[in-house]
Amino acid sequence: MAQRSPQGQPTLEQVAARAGVGRGTVSRVVNKSPRVRESTRVAVEQAIADLGYVPNRAARALAGNRTDAIALVIPEHQKRLFAEPYFSDLIHGVGDELADTELQLLLTFVRTAKERRRFVQYARAGRVDGVLLASMHIDDPLPDTLAEIGVPTVMSGRRSAEEPCSYVDSDNVGGARAAVRHLADSGRRTIATVAGSADMYVARCRLAGYRQALEAADRTYEPRLVVAGDFTEAGGRAATERLLRTAPELDAVFAASDLMAVGALGALRAAGRRVPEDVAVVGFEDSDLARHCDPALTTVRQPIEEMGRTMIRVLLEEIATRGSAWRHVILRTELVRRASA
């Protein structure tokens, strides 16, 4: 029979003997590897619980070159983290999925070239097991650099149709298309859009969905009905004010985010336009803002928390199986009808 350690703590060998498996199998279960049969995992976890086994994290980290830490990188100012529901929902989903693991989450802001170089040095030194990237701009080189140095990486969204790493995204084109189709089907004739930042692929996808829905409804795409915001409430308000000057006859606005839609509601109210009687408004995300603003916002539900959970699952697979194929996951969106449209 396997002996206990000098300190009286159960050993890895004891767990293996009790579960009837090899030492390596126990190690894989402890390290959350997906390459373990479910029945075997259950047996090992039961043996761990029966014996009260506690993994030696320091030894495990050295043996597997692991740090038990992952970084969530946000290339935006800290103010946006607390102002935009997208980030809080994403972090909530990531935290939920990490709750049953031993991994620590490190939140990192990378906004300048200097901060990017510093983070790359940190990752290259093996300080984290993997990286989650959120809100990437089209020209951001960080995903490419992390791929070159071999750090497991998963993006929330993507910079383009082609990416040198795994990503989890939502159906931005289809969601925008459904929103604008709803406006057209309800009889709205002059449908404008407050688009997102042009340097973000997600904004381009939602604008593409807007155009596709117009074409399907035999409507002409008019550049004067498109004004870019910056995914903030202030940006949505300013963009809508501009639309009201260039297209005062507009009777519908599709905003590429809920925050910008809330800004649009404010601009329309200030201009004396009733929502939805005079102008219908649709957003994108289905954040808490959408449910609690006045009127309640019709919007496209984007499963942001599920995106965070899925990102963790994909990243753990990449950490456990280095060199595996990239995973490209697209989650479905859904139009949620409320009072604003």
C-alpha positions as CSV (number, residue, x, y, z in Angstrom):
1,M,0.0,0.0,0.0
2,A,1.3,3.5,-0.8
3,Q,2.6,5.4,2.2
4,R,1.5,8.8,3.3
5,S,4.0,11.7,3.0
6,P,6.1,12.5,6.1
7,Q,3.6,15.3,6.9
8,G,0.7,12.7,7.0
9,Q,-0.9,14.1,3.9
10,P,-2.3,11.7,1.2
11,T,-0.1,11.4,-1.9
12,L,-0.7,11.3,-5.6
13,E,0.2,7.6,-5.5
14,Q,-2.5,6.9,-2.9
15,V,-5.1,8.6,-5.0
16,A,-4.1,6.6,-8.0
17,A,-4.2,3.3,-6.1
18,R,-7.6,4.1,-4.6
19,A,-9.1,5.0,-8.0
20,G,-7.4,2.1,-9.8
21,V,-5.6,4.3,-12.3
22,G,-2.0,5.4,-13.0
23,R,-0.3,8.4,-11.4
24,G,-0.3,10.3,-14.8
25,T,-4.1,10.0,-15.0
26,V,-4.6,11.5,-11.6
27,S,-2.2,14.3,-12.7
28,R,-4.3,15.0,-15.8
29,V,-7.5,15.1,-13.7
30,V,-6.0,17.5,-11.2
31,N,-4.8,19.7,-14.1
32,K,-8.3,19.8,-15.7
33,S,-7.1,18.1,-18.9
34,P,-10.0,17.3,-21.3
35,R,-8.2,14.0,-22.3
36,V,-9.7,11.9,-19.5
37,R,-12.7,9.6,-19.8
38,E,-15.6,10.9,-17.8
39,S,-16.0,7.7,-15.7
40,T,-12.3,7.8,-14.9
41,R,-12.5,11.5,-13.9
42,V,-15.4,10.8,-11.6
43,A,-13.4,7.9,-10.0
44,V,-10.4,10.0,-9.4
45,E,-12.3,13.0,-8.1
46,Q,-14.1,10.6,-5.6
47,A,-10.7,9.2,-4.5
48,I,-9.4,12.8,-4.0
49,A,-12.5,13.6,-1.9
50,D,-12.3,10.3,0.2
51,L,-8.6,10.8,1.0
52,G,-8.7,14.6,1.4
53,Y,-5.9,15.0,-1.1
54,V,-4.6,18.5,-1.7
55,P,-2.4,19.0,-4.8
56,N,1.1,20.4,-4.2
57,R,0.6,23.5,-6.4
58,A,4.2,24.5,-6.3
59,A,5.4,21.1,-7.4
60,R,2.7,20.8,-10.0
61,A,3.6,24.2,-11.5
62,L,7.2,23.3,-11.8
63,A,6.5,19.9,-13.3
64,G,4.1,21.2,-15.8
65,N,5.6,24.6,-16.4
66,R,2.3,26.0,-15.1
67,T,1.5,29.2,-13.2
68,D,-2.2,28.6,-12.6
69,A,-2.9,32.1,-13.8
70,I,-4.5,33.5,-17.0
71,A,-4.7,37.1,-18.1
72,L,-7.7,39.0,-19.4
73,V,-6.4,41.8,-21.5
74,I,-8.6,44.8,-22.3
75,P,-7.1,47.5,-24.6
76,E,-9.4,50.3,-23.3
77,H,-9.3,52.8,-20.5
78,Q,-10.4,51.6,-17.1
79,K,-13.4,54.0,-17.2
80,R,-14.9,52.0,-20.0
81,L,-14.7,48.8,-18.0
82,F,-17.2,50.2,-15.5
83,A,-19.3,52.2,-17.9
84,E,-20.0,49.5,-20.5
85,P,-22.1,46.5,-19.6
86,Y,-20.3,44.4,-22.2
87,F,-17.1,44.1,-20.1
88,S,-18.9,43.4,-16.8
89,D,-21.0,40.7,-18.4
90,L,-17.9,39.2,-20.0
91,I,-15.9,39.1,-16.8
92,H,-18.9,37.6,-15.0
93,G,-19.0,34.7,-17.5
94,V,-15.3,34.2,-17.3
95,G,-15.4,34.2,-13.5
96,D,-18.3,31.7,-13.4
97,E,-16.4,29.2,-15.6
98,L,-13.2,29.6,-13.5
99,A,-15.0,29.1,-10.2
100,D,-14.4,25.3,-10.1
101,T,-10.7,25.6,-11.2
102,E,-7.6,26.6,-9.4
103,L,-6.8,29.3,-12.0
104,Q,-6.4,32.9,-11.0
105,L,-7.6,35.7,-13.3
106,L,-5.4,38.7,-13.9
107,L,-7.1,41.7,-15.3
108,T,-4.7,43.8,-17.5
109,F,-5.2,47.0,-19.4
110,V,-3.1,47.4,-22.5
111,R,-3.6,50.8,-24.2
112,T,-0.2,51.9,-25.5
113,A,2.7,50.4,-27.4
114,K,4.8,50.6,-24.2
115,E,2.1,48.7,-22.2
116,R,1.8,46.1,-25.0
117,R,5.6,45.5,-25.0
118,R,5.6,45.1,-21.2
119,F,2.7,42.6,-21.3
120,V,4.4,40.6,-24.1
121,Q,7.6,40.4,-22.0
122,Y,5.5,39.3,-19.0
123,A,3.7,36.5,-21.1
124,R,7.0,35.5,-22.8
125,A,8.5,34.9,-19.3
126,G,5.9,32.3,-18.6
127,R,4.0,34.3,-16.0
128,V,0.6,33.2,-17.3
129,D,-0.7,29.9,-18.7
130,G,-2.9,31.6,-21.3
131,V,-4.4,34.9,-22.4
132,L,-8.0,36.1,-23.1
133,L,-8.3,39.2,-25.3
134,A,-11.3,41.4,-25.4
135,S,-12.4,44.4,-27.6
136,M,-9.5,44.1,-30.1
137,H,-9.1,46.8,-32.7
138,I,-8.3,45.9,-36.3
139,D,-4.7,47.2,-36.2
140,D,-3.8,45.7,-32.8
141,P,-0.7,43.4,-33.2
142,L,-1.0,41.7,-29.8
143,P,-2.8,38.5,-31.0
144,D,-0.1,38.0,-33.7
145,T,2.7,38.5,-31.2
146,L,1.2,36.1,-28.7
147,A,0.8,33.5,-31.5
148,E,4.4,33.9,-32.5
149,I,5.7,33.3,-28.9
150,G,3.3,30.3,-28.5
151,V,1.1,31.6,-25.7
152,P,-2.4,30.0,-25.7
153,T,-4.8,32.8,-26.6
154,V,-8.5,33.2,-27.1
155,M,-10.2,36.4,-28.4
156,S,-13.6,37.7,-27.6
157,G,-14.7,38.8,-31.1
158,R,-12.0,39.2,-33.7
159,R,-10.1,41.7,-35.8
160,S,-11.0,40.3,-39.2
161,A,-12.4,37.2,-40.9
162,E,-9.0,35.5,-40.5
163,E,-7.2,35.2,-37.1
164,P,-4.0,33.4,-36.1
165,C,-5.7,32.3,-32.8
166,S,-8.9,30.9,-31.4
167,Y,-11.9,33.2,-30.9
168,V,-15.4,33.2,-29.6
169,D,-17.8,35.7,-31.3
170,S,-21.5,36.2,-31.8
171,D,-23.4,36.4,-35.0
172,N,-23.1,40.2,-35.5
173,V,-24.1,40.2,-39.1
174,G,-27.2,38.1,-38.6
175,G,-28.2,40.0,-35.4
176,A,-28.0,43.4,-37.2
177,R,-29.8,42.0,-40.2
178,A,-32.7,40.8,-37.9
179,A,-32.9,44.2,-36.2
180,V,-33.2,46.2,-39.4
181,R,-35.5,43.6,-41.0
182,H,-37.8,44.1,-38.0
183,L,-37.8,47.9,-38.5
184,A,-38.5,47.5,-42.3
185,D,-41.3,45.0,-41.7
186,S,-43.0,47.3,-39.2
187,G,-43.3,50.0,-41.9
188,R,-40.4,52.2,-41.1
189,R,-39.2,54.0,-44.3
190,T,-36.0,56.0,-43.4
191,I,-33.9,53.7,-41.3
192,A,-30.6,55.2,-40.0
193,T,-27.8,53.6,-38.1
194,V,-25.4,54.7,-35.4
195,A,-22.6,52.4,-36.3
196,G,-19.6,51.5,-34.1
197,S,-16.0,52.5,-34.4
198,A,-14.7,51.8,-37.9
199,D,-11.5,50.3,-36.5
200,M,-13.4,47.4,-35.0
201,Y,-14.4,44.3,-37.0
202,V,-17.6,43.9,-34.9
203,A,-18.8,47.4,-36.0
204,R,-18.1,46.5,-39.7
205,C,-20.1,43.3,-39.3
206,R,-23.1,45.0,-37.8
207,L,-23.0,47.6,-40.5
208,A,-22.9,44.8,-43.1
209,G,-26.0,43.3,-41.5
210,Y,-27.7,46.7,-41.7
211,R,-26.9,46.9,-45.4
212,Q,-28.0,43.4,-46.2
213,A,-31.4,43.9,-44.5
214,L,-31.9,47.1,-46.5
215,E,-31.2,45.3,-49.7
216,A,-33.5,42.4,-48.8
217,A,-36.2,45.0,-48.2
218,D,-35.6,46.7,-51.6
219,R,-34.3,49.8,-49.8
220,T,-31.5,52.0,-51.0
221,Y,-28.4,52.2,-48.8
222,E,-27.7,55.9,-48.2
223,P,-24.4,57.0,-46.6
224,R,-26.1,60.0,-45.1
225,L,-28.1,57.7,-42.9
226,V,-24.9,56.2,-41.4
227,V,-23.0,58.0,-38.6
228,A,-20.2,56.3,-36.6
229,G,-20.3,56.4,-32.8
230,D,-17.7,54.9,-30.4
231,F,-19.8,52.4,-28.5
232,T,-20.5,55.0,-25.7
233,E,-23.7,56.7,-24.6
234,A,-22.2,60.2,-25.4
235,G,-21.1,58.9,-28.8
236,G,-24.6,57.6,-29.6
237,R,-26.2,60.9,-28.6
238,A,-23.8,62.9,-30.7
239,A,-24.3,60.6,-33.7
240,T,-28.1,60.8,-33.4
241,E,-28.0,64.6,-33.2
242,R,-26.0,64.6,-36.4
243,L,-28.5,62.2,-38.1
244,L,-31.4,64.5,-37.1
245,R,-29.6,67.4,-38.9
246,T,-28.8,65.5,-42.1
247,A,-31.9,63.3,-42.2
248,P,-34.7,65.0,-40.2
249,E,-37.2,62.7,-41.8
250,L,-35.8,59.5,-40.2
251,D,-38.3,57.3,-38.5
252,A,-36.0,54.5,-37.2
253,V,-32.5,54.2,-35.7
254,F,-30.5,51.0,-35.4
255,A,-27.7,51.5,-32.9
256,A,-24.7,49.1,-32.9
257,S,-24.8,48.9,-29.1
258,D,-27.3,49.4,-26.2
259,L,-25.2,52.2,-24.8
260,M,-25.3,54.1,-28.1
261,A,-29.1,53.3,-28.3
262,V,-29.6,55.0,-24.9
263,G,-27.7,58.0,-26.2
264,A,-30.0,58.0,-29.2
265,L,-33.1,58.0,-27.0
266,G,-31.7,61.0,-25.2
267,A,-31.1,62.9,-28.4
268,L,-34.5,62.1,-29.8
269,R,-36.2,63.1,-26.6
270,A,-34.3,66.4,-26.6
271,A,-35.4,67.0,-30.2
272,G,-39.1,66.4,-29.3
273,R,-39.3,63.1,-31.1
274,R,-41.5,60.4,-29.5
275,V,-40.2,56.8,-29.3
276,P,-41.6,54.7,-30.9
277,E,-44.4,56.8,-32.3
278,D,-42.1,59.1,-34.3
279,V,-38.9,57.2,-34.3
280,A,-38.3,53.5,-33.5
281,V,-35.0,52.6,-31.9
282,V,-33.2,49.2,-31.7
283,G,-29.9,48.4,-29.9
284,F,-27.5,45.5,-29.7
285,E,-26.5,43.4,-26.7
286,D,-29.5,43.1,-24.4
287,S,-27.8,44.5,-21.4
288,D,-29.5,45.6,-18.2
289,L,-29.7,49.1,-19.7
290,A,-32.0,47.8,-22.4
291,R,-34.6,46.5,-19.9
292,H,-34.5,49.5,-17.6
293,C,-34.4,52.5,-19.9
294,D,-37.5,54.4,-20.9
295,P,-39.0,53.2,-23.1
296,A,-37.6,49.6,-22.7
297,L,-35.3,48.9,-25.6
298,T,-35.9,46.5,-28.4
299,T,-32.4,45.0,-29.0
300,V,-30.4,42.1,-30.3
301,R,-29.5,39.7,-27.5
302,Q,-25.8,38.8,-27.6
303,P,-24.9,36.0,-25.1
304,I,-22.0,37.9,-23.6
305,E,-21.7,35.8,-20.4
306,E,-21.8,32.6,-22.4
307,M,-19.0,34.1,-24.6
308,G,-16.9,34.5,-21.5
309,R,-17.6,30.9,-20.3
310,T,-16.9,29.5,-23.7
311,M,-13.6,31.5,-24.0
312,I,-12.4,29.8,-20.8
313,R,-13.4,26.3,-22.0
314,V,-11.6,26.8,-25.3
315,L,-8.5,28.3,-23.5
316,L,-8.3,25.4,-21.1
317,E,-8.3,23.0,-24.1
318,E,-5.5,24.9,-25.7
319,I,-3.4,24.9,-22.5
320,A,-3.9,21.2,-22.0
321,T,-3.2,20.3,-25.7
322,R,-0.6,22.7,-27.1
323,G,-0.5,23.0,-30.8
324,S,-4.1,21.9,-31.3
325,A,-6.3,23.4,-34.1
326,W,-7.6,26.9,-33.5
327,R,-11.3,27.0,-32.4
328,H,-13.6,29.5,-34.1
329,V,-16.9,29.6,-32.2
330,I,-19.9,31.8,-33.3
331,L,-22.8,32.1,-30.8
332,R,-26.3,32.8,-32.0
333,T,-28.0,36.1,-31.4
334,E,-31.7,36.8,-31.0
335,L,-34.0,39.9,-31.5
336,V,-35.8,40.8,-28.3
337,R,-38.9,43.0,-28.9
338,R,-39.7,45.7,-26.4
339,A,-41.4,49.1,-26.4
340,S,-38.9,51.2,-28.3
341,A,-39.7,49.4,-31.6
